[in-house]
């Protein structure tokens, strides 16, 4: 059990509490049972290791306040919005014989003894914590699940977990799933895009021109485009027509 030293404090104003934090202490309060609420402070470095663990809120601590020891449970931790440093802790006295509702972390063992995981299966954790109702002086540290013999497709439900005496889940209306051994996920490689088909013609050649001038590009070497030939024919026709008009008409011979 973790032993944590605490000091009673009289600071109440925001300025006094900030000075306390600057000195490396965390303001806290202790409540529950028949004793009155007590304002205390805890040195951060003495609690920092367990404070950062996932099971801090479910771990029973022995709080030493000026030489008087008592079992407590952390119920809530407030953190600074920017620095994410703990700025206040609520502790509850553990009263023998009473029951509390608490979230207990789930842990797994014997991964190597699971046929499903050996064949590439994946442990899919549905619930990392389970809310339990248990005696205040008999709080389990964790819910330990044995994976021995679990194959692909196995669903581990709360009914298959052995809980301590007088410890029951708060969800009592159904047999809920804690974890499953799922089939391996196959990731398909993306299909490669089809290679672009080169334009018609030999590599390096320009594609055929379109529009005006294309006829000239496709004409045989040494030949004028058809359009120009047509123009020449028309010009020649006009000249021939002009010659006919310009030739003098023969007059009929005069009668004597």
TORKOL-4160 file (C-alpha; in steps of 0.2 Angstrom, whole numbers, padded with zeros to 4 digits, m for minus):
256
<pt num="1" X="0000" Y="0000" Z="0000"/>
<pt num="2" X="0006" Y="0017" Z="m0005"/>
<pt num="3" X="0010" Y="0029" Z="0010"/>
<pt num="4" X="0008" Y="0047" Z="0007"/>
<pt num="5" X="0012" Y="0061" Z="0019"/>
<pt num="6" X="0000" Y="0076" Z="0020"/>
<pt num="7" X="0000" Y="0093" Z="0029"/>
<pt num="8" X="m0016" Y="0102" Z="0036"/>
<pt num="9" X="m0018" Y="0119" Z="0028"/>
<pt num="10" X="m0027" Y="0135" Z="0033"/>
<pt num="11" X="m0025" Y="0143" Z="0016"/>
<pt num="12" X="m0042" Y="0148" Z="0008"/>
<pt num="13" X="m0039" Y="0163" Z="m0004"/>
<pt num="14" X="m0034" Y="0160" Z="m0022"/>
<pt num="15" X="m0017" Y="0170" Z="m0018"/>
<pt num="16" X="m0013" Y="0158" Z="m0004"/>
<pt num="17" X="m0017" Y="0143" Z="m0014"/>
<pt num="18" X="m0006" Y="0148" Z="m0029"/>
<pt num="19" X="0009" Y="0151" Z="m0017"/>
<pt num="20" X="0006" Y="0134" Z="m0011"/>
<pt num="21" X="0007" Y="0127" Z="m0028"/>
<pt num="22" X="0022" Y="0137" Z="m0033"/>
<pt num="23" X="0031" Y="0128" Z="m0018"/>
<pt num="24" X="0027" Y="0111" Z="m0026"/>
<pt num="25" X="0012" Y="0106" Z="m0016"/>
<pt num="26" X="m0005" Y="0101" Z="m0022"/>
<pt num="27" X="m0020" Y="0107" Z="m0012"/>
<pt num="28" X="m0033" Y="0094" Z="m0008"/>
<pt num="29" X="m0047" Y="0090" Z="0003"/>
<pt num="30" X="m0052" Y="0074" Z="0014"/>
<pt num="31" X="m0070" Y="0070" Z="0016"/>
<pt num="32" X="m0082" Y="0055" Z="0021"/>
<pt num="33" X="m0086" Y="0046" Z="0037"/>
<pt num="34" X="m0090" Y="0054" Z="0053"/>
<pt num="35" X="m0075" Y="0066" Z="0054"/>
<pt num="36" X="m0077" Y="0083" Z="0047"/>
<pt num="37" X="m0069" Y="0088" Z="0030"/>
<pt num="38" X="m0051" Y="0092" Z="0031"/>
<pt num="39" X="m0041" Y="0104" Z="0020"/>
<pt num="40" X="m0023" Y="0097" Z="0017"/>
<pt num="41" X="m0009" Y="0098" Z="0005"/>
<pt num="42" X="0002" Y="0085" Z="m0003"/>
<pt num="43" X="0020" Y="0087" Z="m0010"/>
<pt num="44" X="0019" Y="0084" Z="m0028"/>
<pt num="45" X="0035" Y="0074" Z="m0030"/>
<pt num="46" X="0029" Y="0061" Z="m0017"/>
<pt num="47" X="0013" Y="0057" Z="m0027"/>
<pt num="48" X="0018" Y="0060" Z="m0044"/>
<pt num="49" X="0022" Y="0042" Z="m0049"/>
<pt num="50" X="0005" Y="0035" Z="m0044"/>
<pt num="51" X="m0004" Y="0050" Z="m0049"/>
<pt num="52" X="0001" Y="0047" Z="m0068"/>
<pt num="53" X="m0005" Y="0029" Z="m0067"/>
<pt num="54" X="m0021" Y="0023" Z="m0075"/>
<pt num="55" X="m0026" Y="0015" Z="m0058"/>
<pt num="56" X="m0024" Y="0030" Z="m0047"/>
<pt num="57" X="m0042" Y="0033" Z="m0044"/>
<pt num="58" X="m0045" Y="0015" Z="m0039"/>
<pt num="59" X="m0029" Y="0013" Z="m0028"/>
<pt num="60" X="m0031" Y="0013" Z="m0009"/>
<pt num="61" X="m0018" Y="0025" Z="m0001"/>
<pt num="62" X="m0013" Y="0027" Z="0017"/>
<pt num="63" X="m0013" Y="0045" Z="0020"/>
<pt num="64" X="m0002" Y="0051" Z="0035"/>
<pt num="65" X="m0009" Y="0068" Z="0042"/>
<pt num="66" X="0003" Y="0074" Z="0056"/>
<pt num="67" X="0006" Y="0056" Z="0061"/>
<pt num="68" X="m0012" Y="0050" Z="0060"/>
<pt num="69" X="m0014" Y="0037" Z="0047"/>
<pt num="70" X="m0030" Y="0033" Z="0038"/>
<pt num="71" X="m0035" Y="0024" Z="0022"/>
<pt num="72" X="m0042" Y="0035" Z="0008"/>
<pt num="73" X="m0046" Y="0034" Z="m0010"/>
<pt num="74" X="m0044" Y="0047" Z="m0023"/>
<pt num="75" X="m0061" Y="0052" Z="m0031"/>
<pt num="76" X="m0057" Y="0066" Z="m0042"/>
<pt num="77" X="m0041" Y="0076" Z="m0049"/>
<pt num="78" X="m0042" Y="0093" Z="m0056"/>
<pt num="79" X="m0029" Y="0098" Z="m0069"/>
<pt num="80" X="m0024" Y="0115" Z="m0076"/>
<pt num="81" X="m0031" Y="0118" Z="m0093"/>
<pt num="82" X="m0014" Y="0124" Z="m0101"/>
<pt num="83" X="0000" Y="0115" Z="m0091"/>
<pt num="84" X="m0010" Y="0099" Z="m0088"/>
<pt num="85" X="m0003" Y="0099" Z="m0070"/>
<pt num="86" X="m0013" Y="0093" Z="m0055"/>
<pt num="87" X="m0020" Y="0108" Z="m0046"/>
<pt num="88" X="m0032" Y="0099" Z="m0033"/>
<pt num="89" X="m0037" Y="0082" Z="m0027"/>
<pt num="90" X="m0052" Y="0075" Z="m0018"/>
<pt num="91" X="m0049" Y="0061" Z="m0006"/>
<pt num="92" X="m0063" Y="0050" Z="0002"/>
<pt num="93" X="m0060" Y="0041" Z="0019"/>
<pt num="94" X="m0063" Y="0022" Z="0017"/>
<pt num="95" X="m0076" Y="0017" Z="0031"/>
<pt num="96" X="m0075" Y="m0002" Z="0035"/>
<pt num="97" X="m0091" Y="m0011" Z="0030"/>
<pt num="98" X="m0097" Y="0002" Z="0018"/>
<pt num="99" X="m0098" Y="m0001" Z="m0001"/>
<pt num="100" X="m0093" Y="0010" Z="m0015"/>
<pt num="101" X="m0095" Y="0011" Z="m0034"/>
<pt num="102" X="m0078" Y="0012" Z="m0043"/>
<pt num="103" X="m0070" Y="0009" Z="m0060"/>
<pt num="104" X="m0057" Y="m0004" Z="m0060"/>
<pt num="105" X="m0044" Y="m0006" Z="m0074"/>
<pt num="106" X="m0044" Y="m0022" Z="m0085"/>
<pt num="107" X="m0028" Y="m0031" Z="m0088"/>
<pt num="108" X="m0024" Y="m0046" Z="m0099"/>
<pt num="109" X="m0011" Y="m0060" Z="m0097"/>
<pt num="110" X="m0004" Y="m0075" Z="m0106"/>
<pt num="111" X="m0005" Y="m0067" Z="m0123"/>
<pt num="112" X="0007" Y="m0081" Z="m0130"/>
<pt num="113" X="m0005" Y="m0094" Z="m0125"/>
<pt num="114" X="m0019" Y="m0088" Z="m0136"/>
<pt num="115" X="m0021" Y="m0098" Z="m0152"/>
<pt num="116" X="m0030" Y="m0084" Z="m0160"/>
<pt num="117" X="m0016" Y="m0071" Z="m0157"/>
<pt num="118" X="m0003" Y="m0084" Z="m0162"/>
<pt num="119" X="m0012" Y="m0085" Z="m0179"/>
<pt num="120" X="m0011" Y="m0066" Z="m0182"/>
<pt num="121" X="m0027" Y="m0062" Z="m0173"/>
<pt num="122" X="m0030" Y="m0045" Z="m0164"/>
<pt num="123" X="m0035" Y="m0042" Z="m0146"/>
<pt num="124" X="m0049" Y="m0029" Z="m0148"/>
<pt num="125" X="m0052" Y="m0021" Z="m0131"/>
<pt num="126" X="m0070" Y="m0015" Z="m0129"/>
<pt num="127" X="m0069" Y="m0009" Z="m0111"/>
<pt num="128" X="m0053" Y="m0004" Z="m0103"/>
<pt num="129" X="m0061" Y="m0001" Z="m0086"/>
<pt num="130" X="m0076" Y="m0009" Z="m0078"/>
<pt num="131" X="m0087" Y="m0001" Z="m0065"/>
<pt num="132" X="m0089" Y="m0012" Z="m0050"/>
<pt num="133" X="m0099" Y="m0011" Z="m0033"/>
<pt num="134" X="m0087" Y="m0017" Z="m0019"/>
<pt num="135" X="m0083" Y="m0016" Z="m0001"/>
<pt num="136" X="m0073" Y="0000" Z="0003"/>
<pt num="137" X="m0060" Y="m0010" Z="0012"/>
<pt num="138" X="m0058" Y="m0024" Z="m0001"/>
<pt num="139" X="m0056" Y="m0015" Z="m0018"/>
<pt num="140" X="m0047" Y="m0025" Z="m0031"/>
<pt num="141" X="m0032" Y="m0018" Z="m0039"/>
<pt num="142" X="m0037" Y="m0023" Z="m0057"/>
<pt num="143" X="m0048" Y="m0036" Z="m0067"/>
<pt num="144" X="m0036" Y="m0049" Z="m0073"/>
<pt num="145" X="m0042" Y="m0059" Z="m0089"/>
<pt num="146" X="m0033" Y="m0074" Z="m0094"/>
<pt num="147" X="m0031" Y="m0076" Z="m0113"/>
<pt num="148" X="m0026" Y="m0095" Z="m0113"/>
<pt num="149" X="m0035" Y="m0105" Z="m0126"/>
<pt num="150" X="m0044" Y="m0090" Z="m0134"/>
<pt num="151" X="m0046" Y="m0092" Z="m0153"/>
<pt num="152" X="m0051" Y="m0080" Z="m0167"/>
<pt num="153" X="m0070" Y="m0076" Z="m0164"/>
<pt num="154" X="m0069" Y="m0077" Z="m0145"/>
<pt num="155" X="m0079" Y="m0064" Z="m0135"/>
<pt num="156" X="m0074" Y="m0062" Z="m0117"/>
<pt num="157" X="m0089" Y="m0057" Z="m0107"/>
<pt num="158" X="m0090" Y="m0051" Z="m0089"/>
<pt num="159" X="m0098" Y="m0068" Z="m0085"/>
<pt num="160" X="m0082" Y="m0077" Z="m0089"/>
<pt num="161" X="m0072" Y="m0066" Z="m0077"/>
<pt num="162" X="m0069" Y="m0072" Z="m0059"/>
<pt num="163" X="m0073" Y="m0057" Z="m0047"/>
<pt num="164" X="m0068" Y="m0056" Z="m0029"/>
<pt num="165" X="m0082" Y="m0060" Z="m0016"/>
<pt num="166" X="m0095" Y="m0047" Z="m0014"/>
<pt num="167" X="m0089" Y="m0038" Z="m0029"/>
<pt num="168" X="m0102" Y="m0036" Z="m0043"/>
<pt num="169" X="m0103" Y="m0025" Z="m0059"/>
<pt num="170" X="m0115" Y="m0011" Z="m0059"/>
<pt num="171" X="m0122" Y="m0016" Z="m0076"/>
<pt num="172" X="m0133" Y="m0031" Z="m0071"/>
<pt num="173" X="m0146" Y="m0032" Z="m0084"/>
<pt num="174" X="m0134" Y="m0039" Z="m0098"/>
<pt num="175" X="m0119" Y="m0050" Z="m0100"/>
<pt num="176" X="m0108" Y="m0036" Z="m0108"/>
<pt num="177" X="m0092" Y="m0039" Z="m0118"/>
<pt num="178" X="m0075" Y="m0034" Z="m0112"/>
<pt num="179" X="m0064" Y="m0039" Z="m0126"/>
<pt num="180" X="m0064" Y="m0050" Z="m0142"/>
<pt num="181" X="m0051" Y="m0059" Z="m0152"/>
<pt num="182" X="m0054" Y="m0053" Z="m0170"/>
<pt num="183" X="m0047" Y="m0059" Z="m0186"/>
<pt num="184" X="m0032" Y="m0051" Z="m0193"/>
<pt num="185" X="m0035" Y="m0036" Z="m0204"/>
<pt num="186" X="m0029" Y="m0038" Z="m0222"/>
<pt num="187" X="m0023" Y="m0021" Z="m0230"/>
<pt num="188" X="m0025" Y="m0021" Z="m0249"/>
<pt num="189" X="m0012" Y="m0012" Z="m0258"/>
<pt num="190" X="m0019" Y="0002" Z="m0269"/>
<pt num="191" X="m0020" Y="m0003" Z="m0288"/>
<pt num="192" X="m0007" Y="0006" Z="m0299"/>
<pt num="193" X="m0015" Y="0018" Z="m0312"/>
<pt num="194" X="m0015" Y="0012" Z="m0330"/>
<pt num="195" X="0000" Y="0018" Z="m0340"/>
<pt num="196" X="m0004" Y="0032" Z="m0352"/>
<pt num="197" X="m0005" Y="0027" Z="m0370"/>
<pt num="198" X="0006" Y="0038" Z="m0381"/>
<pt num="199" X="m0001" Y="0048" Z="m0395"/>
<pt num="200" X="m0002" Y="0040" Z="m0412"/>
<pt num="201" X="0014" Y="0041" Z="m0421"/>
<pt num="202" X="0032" Y="0038" Z="m0417"/>
<pt num="203" X="0040" Y="0043" Z="m0400"/>
<pt num="204" X="0046" Y="0061" Z="m0401"/>
<pt num="205" X="0035" Y="0066" Z="m0416"/>
<pt num="206" X="0022" Y="0080" Z="m0414"/>
<pt num="207" X="0004" Y="0075" Z="m0415"/>
<pt num="208" X="m0005" Y="0080" Z="m0431"/>
<pt num="209" X="m0011" Y="0098" Z="m0431"/>
<pt num="210" X="m0029" Y="0102" Z="m0431"/>
<pt num="211" X="m0039" Y="0116" Z="m0439"/>
<pt num="212" X="m0032" Y="0127" Z="m0453"/>
<pt num="213" X="m0015" Y="0122" Z="m0459"/>
<pt num="214" X="m0017" Y="0104" Z="m0456"/>
<pt num="215" X="m0019" Y="0100" Z="m0475"/>
<pt num="216" X="m0003" Y="0108" Z="m0478"/>
<pt num="217" X="0006" Y="0098" Z="m0464"/>
<pt num="218" X="m0001" Y="0082" Z="m0472"/>
<pt num="219" X="0002" Y="0086" Z="m0490"/>
<pt num="220" X="0016" Y="0076" Z="m0499"/>
<pt num="221" X="0033" Y="0084" Z="m0501"/>
<pt num="222" X="0034" Y="0094" Z="m0517"/>
<pt num="223" X="0015" Y="0096" Z="m0519"/>
<pt num="224" X="0006" Y="0112" Z="m0515"/>
<pt num="225" X="m0010" Y="0111" Z="m0504"/>
<pt num="226" X="m0026" Y="0107" Z="m0513"/>
<pt num="227" X="m0033" Y="0123" Z="m0507"/>
<pt num="228" X="m0019" Y="0133" Z="m0517"/>
<pt num="229" X="m0021" Y="0122" Z="m0532"/>
<pt num="230" X="m0040" Y="0126" Z="m0532"/>
<pt num="231" X="m0036" Y="0144" Z="m0531"/>
<pt num="232" X="m0024" Y="0142" Z="m0546"/>
<pt num="233" X="m0037" Y="0133" Z="m0557"/>
<pt num="234" X="m0049" Y="0147" Z="m0553"/>
<pt num="235" X="m0036" Y="0160" Z="m0558"/>
<pt num="236" X="m0033" Y="0151" Z="m0574"/>
<pt num="237" X="m0051" Y="0150" Z="m0578"/>
<pt num="238" X="m0053" Y="0168" Z="m0576"/>
<pt num="239" X="m0039" Y="0172" Z="m0587"/>
<pt num="240" X="m0046" Y="0161" Z="m0601"/>
<pt num="241" X="m0062" Y="0169" Z="m0599"/>
<pt num="242" X="m0054" Y="0186" Z="m0601"/>
<pt num="243" X="m0045" Y="0181" Z="m0617"/>
<pt num="244" X="m0061" Y="0176" Z="m0625"/>
<pt num="245" X="m0069" Y="0193" Z="m0621"/>
<pt num="246" X="m0054" Y="0203" Z="m0627"/>
<pt num="247" X="m0052" Y="0195" Z="m0644"/>
<pt num="248" X="m0059" Y="0206" Z="m0658"/>
<pt num="249" X="m0075" Y="0201" Z="m0666"/>
<pt num="250" X="m0075" Y="0198" Z="m0685"/>
<pt num="251" X="m0086" Y="0210" Z="m0694"/>
<pt num="252" X="m0096" Y="0203" Z="m0709"/>
<pt num="253" X="m0090" Y="0209" Z="m0726"/>
<pt num="254" X="m0099" Y="0224" Z="m0733"/>
<pt num="255" X="m0109" Y="0221" Z="m0748"/>
<pt num="256" X="m0104" Y="0230" Z="m0764"/>
